[in-house]
């Protein structure tokens, strides 16, 4: 995502707490010729030093893995400027999501290592939107994301039962 945004003209800062993941990303930059400022830092820590410095903040497929997702949403809100956009994606918490994201993706299709996801950490859209409202983010759009394992294609749509993405705007 960071390189894709860079390719389209954005100045990009990418953060992660995994030195290994950042190392892989930096190696890929050498191949792609893109320029991304990768940093090993928590969103909350970056928000303390760079509040309001970003036009767009993304947090994709990560919220279900952090200890306090509401805190991460608050950090995203702090990082984005007034009128800026925050895009978040995660997995819904319901039986269908468990069946497809855990049983299907981890055990049947083996797209992910077993144990990657913990159903109890999945987030309902209502919870995510509430956390956003609590920190001054207004919802603009909620979209479902789906994957077709036969074609290998992803698509956006109206079905938010499993994976979904939300677009929030700060203070407008």
C-alpha positions, 0 to 999 in steps of 0.5 A, spaced: 500 500 500 505 504 501 509 503 495 502 504 491 500 510 494 508 513 493 507 511 485 501 515 485 505 521 487 504 521 495 509 522 500 508 516 504 511 514 511 510 507 513 510 505 520 510 498 523 513 495 530 516 489 526 523 491 525 523 484 520 517 487 516 520 493 515 526 490 513 523 486 508 519 493 506 526 497 505 529 491 501 522 491 496 523 499 495 530 497 493 527 493 487 521 498 486 525 505 486 520 508 490 521 512 496 517 511 502 519 513 509 519 507 513 519 507 521 519 502 527 514 506 531 507 505 534 502 510 531 500 512 538 508 515 539 508 518 532 501 521 534 505 524 540 510 528 535 506 529 529 499 530 530 495 533 524 501 532 520 498 528 515 492 528 509 491 521 509 492 516 514 491 508 513 491 502 518 489 496 514 488 489 516 491 491 523 486 493 528 484 486 530 492 484 532 493 490 536 492 490 544 487 496 544 484 498 537 480 504 540 487 507 542 490 506 535 484 509 532 485 515 536 492 515 534 490 515 527 485 521 528 491 525 532 495 524 526 490 526 520 489 534 519 482 537 520 478 535 514 483 529 512 481 522 511 482 516 515 481 509 512 481 503 516 480 496 514 479 490 519 474 483 520 467 483 522 466 479 529 460 474 527 460 467 525 460 468 518 467 472 519 470 466 523 468 461 518 471 464 512 477 468 515 479 463 520 477 456 518 477 458 511 483 462 510 487 459 515 485 451 515 482 450 509 485 454 503 492 455 508 492 462 505 495 464 512 498 461 518 494 457 523 493 462 529 493 468 525 487 471 527 483 471 534 476 471 533 475 475 540 479 480 537 475 481 531 471 488 530 464 490 529 463 496 524 458 499 530 464 498 534 469 501 529 465 507 527 463 509 535 471 509 536 472 514 530 466 518 533 469 519 540 475 522 537 472 527 532 472 522 526 465 522 521 463 516 517 463 517 510 463 510 507 463 503 509 464 498 504 465 490 504 471 487 501 471 480 498 476 475 496 474 469 490 479 464 491 477 461 484 479 467 481 484 470 486 480 477 485 478 482 491 472 486 490 469 492 494 462 491 495 456 492 500 457 485 504 461 487 510 460 481 513 467 479 513 472 484 511 470 491 511 473 498 510 471 505 513 472 512 510 472 517 516 474 524 515 476 529 521 472 535 523 468 537 518 
